[in-house]
Amino acid sequence: MARPIRIGVQIQPQHADYAEIRRAVAAAEEAGVDVVFNWDHFFPLYGEPDGAHFECWTMLGAWAEATSRVEIGALVTCNSYRNPELLADMARTVDHISDGRLILGLGAGWFERDYTEYGYDFGTAGDRLAALERALPRIEARLRKVNPAPTRKIPVLIGGGGEKKTLRYTARYADIWHGFGEPAELTAKHAILDTWCATEGRDPADIERSANVSTGPDAVGAELVAAGTTLVTIGLTGPRYDLGRVTDWVAWRDEQNAASAR
């Protein structure tokens, strides 16, 4: 049976007061999205570089209390910023606060200013990927030890398109892969991920395929479905989070899922 299509929204925690962020999260849940993400940075990624910005995981704890239905998570958590055991415990705690609605999004990290200003070693891309590879089994091990245990097997999302390392780590550890690019590029990445799944002894169908979009469903929806993407995420930035395109995608999701059920 085909996976149902799901819609996510990334409420980017930049250029907005927290009250606006909270209203956007509530509006996204009311609009019917499946997942609400933020991101794990310390400064805005675009617009005024020293503009308003808030921390990721503190916010996820608040969202766990402020929402009741949607899954929540970071798209994605930077592996470099927290000890793997601590991150596992944070994830378990938010999992409990949310009654089992956390997605643990992970990536190797890339935004140099975060590292420089907060005192982390930026190193090389290879260094950061190697650190992610070391962290993933440590996170798994800690989640098996914490008391109380998570309410469910917390889904792990890995973001990034590296074909030799990131996609292999995804095949080994993840439940969701999040990629970037046009549908043709995503199709190619999915094929490489499937190959790594064979190497790692995973069923490729066990890994949900996720991607960002910047246009409406009429422009790219059919191509994404053909590529194998079933979790579509719309990025929204402050100070005013416009959900107009989100409602179009939610309506499209409902039409697609109803057609698949017939």
N, C-alpha and C positions, 0 to 999 in steps of 0.2 A: 504494500500500500504506500502511495506517495506521501511524503511529508506535507503537512499543511503549510501554507504560506503564512509567515508572521511578519508583523511590522514593528520596527523599533524606532525610537526617537533618541537622538543624542542631544541632551540639554547641555550645551557647552557652558561651563560655569565662568564665563568671562563677560566683562562690560555690563554687569547687571547687579543690582542689589539682590540679597538673598530672597527677599519677599517676592521679587519677580521670578526668580528661579522656582520657588515653591509653587507659585501660581501656574507656571508653565508645566510643572510635573503633574499637578492636579488636572489641568486642562488636557494633557496628553492621556492620562488614565481615563478621563471622562470621554475622550474622543474614541477610545476603544483600542489603543495600541497594545501590543503584547509585552514590549520591553521598553524601559526607560533607562538610558545610559547617561553617564557623564564622561569626563576624561580625567586623567591623572597627570596634571601639570601644575606648576606654581605661578605661571605667568601666562597672559593671553598668547595664543598662537598667531593671531592676526588682529588687525586694528591697532589701537594705541598699545604699544608694547608694555607700558607700565599701568595699564588700565586695571579696573577692578577684577579680582579673580579670587576664587575660593578653593579650598583643599578638597580632594576627592572623597576619601574614605569617611571623614567626619560627616560629610554630606550624605553618603550612602546610609549611614546609621539613622540620620534624620528622615531620609526618604522611606526607610523601612517602616517607620512609625506613621509617616504621613500618607502612605498608600495602602491599598488593601488587596489589589488584584494583580497588578503588573509585576513582571520580573524586573529586577534592578541590577545594575552592575556598572563597572568602569569599562569604557572602550578606549584604551585598555589601561590596566595598572602597569606602571613601570616597575619591572622586577628589581631595578637597582636601588629603589628608594626605601625598601624595608627588608629586614631579615626574613627569609622564607618561613621560618617557624612562626614569627610574629604575624606575617601576612595570613598564614593559614588560620591562626587563632582569630584574627580580625574577621576573616571570611566566615568562620564558624559562628561568631557572635552575631554578625549581620544576618546570617542565615536564620538564626533563632529569632532575632527581633522581627524579621519579615515573615516568619512562619514558612520558611522554605522557598523564598522567591529570589535568592541571590544567584547571579551568574558571575563566576570568577574569571574576569577577563585579564589576560596577561600578555605582555610584550617585552622585548629586550630593551626598549628605551632609545631615544634619538635626539631629544631636544636639549642641545648643549647648555643653553642658559640655565635650565633647571639644575643641571649638575654643578655648574660653576658657582652659582649663587648660593646653593644649599650645601655645598661642600662634599659632593659625591665625585668619585673618580670617573671621568668620562671615558677615558681609554679609547679603544677602537671598536668598530662594529663587531669584529670577531670576539673581542673581550666580552662585550655585552651579551652576545649570543651564547658564549660558553657559560657565562654566569646564569643565564636563563636555563640552560640545559642542566646545570647543577642544582638549580633551585626547584625544578619541577618535581623530582622524586622526594625532595625534602618536604615540600608542601604536602604531597600525598601521604608521606609517613606521619607528619604531625596531625593531619586530619584523622588518621586512624587512632591516634593516642589521646586526643582532647576529650575532656569529660565536662559536660555531656557531649556526646558525639553530634555531628551535624544532623539536622532533621531529615536530610536526604543526601544522596550522592550529589554534591554541589557540581553543577555543570562547569567545566573549564572551557573557556574560549581563548584561543591564541590568535593574535593579530599579527599580520606581516606576510610578505610574499616571497621570502628567501627560499629558493627551491632546494638547496642542498641541506640546510639546517632547519629553518623555521617550519617548513612543511613536514619534515621528518619528525620534529618534536610534536607537531600537531597530530600526526598519525599515531604516535606512541602514547600521548597523554590527553588529548583534547576531545571534547564533545562537540565543539563548534569551531569552525575556522572562519576568520573574518579577513576578507581581502579587499583590494582596491583596484580600480581600473574599469575599462570597458568590458562588456560581456564577452568579447572574443578572448581578451586576456584572462578573464576569470575562468572561462572554459578550459584554457590551456593549463592554468594553475590547478584546477580541479583534477585534470588528468594526471598531473604530477603527484598530487596528493593521493590519488587512488593507487598509484604505483608504490608510494611509500607505505600505504596501508597494507599492500600485499607483502612488502618486506617485513613490516612489523606485526603481521598476523591480525590485522584489524579488518573488519568489514567496512568498506568505504561508506556504506549506507548508515553507519552508526554516527557519522560526523555531519552535523548540519552545516550548510554553506551559507555564509553571511556576506553582505556587501553594503557599502554606502551608496546612496543615490543623491543627485543634485537636481534632477528634473522630475516631471510627473510620470505617472504610470503609462500614459499613452505613448510616451517617447521611448521607454526602455523596458517596461514591464514584461512584455512577451519574450524579449531577448534574455532577460535575467532568468526567467523560468526555464527557457531552453538551455541556458548555461548550467542549470542545476542549483541556482541560488534560491533559497526559500525563506531567509530572514533578510529583510530589506530595511535599512536604517537611514532616516533622514536627519541630517545635522541641522541644529538650530542654534543661533548665537544671540546673545543679549545686545542691547538692553531690552528689546521687546521681541519675544519669541513668537513668531508668526506660524501658526499651525495650519494655515490654509492648505498647503500641499500635503500635510499629514492626513487630513480628512479625505483627500482624493485617494491616497494610497490605502487607507483603511477600507474605503468602499471597493476599491479594486481587489484587495485581499478577499473580501467577503464574496465577491463575484467569482473569483478564481476557485476558492475553496468549495463554494456551492456547486460549481460546474464539475469539479473533481469528484464530488460525492454522488453525483448522478450516475 
